[in-house]
Amino acid sequence: MALRSLVFLAVGAIAPLGALAEDIHFCGPAPYYPSQYTCYDGNFLCPILYGQPTLRCGEACYSPDMYFCGAGDQLHLIATLGPGNPFTLQVQSSNPAINGRPVEISGLRFRVGADVQTSTWCYHAPPMYDCGSYSNKTILRPEGNLHVDVPGGQYWFFDGTTGALRATAAGKAAGEGRDRAGMGVIIYTEGYFWFVGSTYWLACKEPGAAAVYNIVAPIIESEAGCERIKLVTVLGTGQKGAYSYT
């Protein structure tokens, strides 16, 4: 019951923010805004976080991207993603402009937004390398590499100085970041791409770009120009994303 009481207090604290935008509803005796909470069983409120409803499990609220509700209303962590399982990343955000959008590599940076497209380069040499066989999507693997064909591979990592989620250069001389590939995250199956040390990532607006946001770990001094988001994994089909990313 304590958790539910906390939720009710939170409603009162943030109610004025939505007063002009939507009508107040009631969940039992508690007022709430449907854009911010979900009412379960007519008397139990759970918050909507990063644009996604949390679910009820007994007297608790939980995110299905990290937990499942088991027997006796006990919460359990979902499984982490094992080696060899390619996946894409999707954004969860209270900002409709980026909520549900795929994360894509452009300029060797992980980005999201209406003006972002995965940037690739292909060496066409069929039957070994057929440029028409790739999905042209940004596909990662749990081991820290990207799902590509270029000899020597390509890797994903987060920059320990800037926080930026980045890709290495392609090929045998993959360059900066290869030694940190896949470090600093926990990857849940069809769940959170979890940055160790925080509960969120940042989507930081690219200066001068109308609809481009850079994905950044929250280790920077200021979050000005950024918004907090979640990243979730979507399992791939096995089709490789590209010959290489640029």
Secondary structure, DSSP 4 states (H G I P E B T S, - for coil): -HHHHHHHHHHHHHHHHHTTTS--EEETTEEE-TTTEEEETTTEEEEEETTEE-EEETTEEE-TTTEEE-GGG-EEEPPBPPTT--EEEEEE-S-TTTTTPBPEEETTEEEESTT----EE---BTTTB-GGG---S--B-TTSBBSB-STT--BEEE-TTT-BEEEPPSSSS--TTGGGTTTTEEEBTTSBEEETT-S-EEEEEPTT-SS-EEEE-TTSS--TTEEEEEEEEEE--S---BSEE-
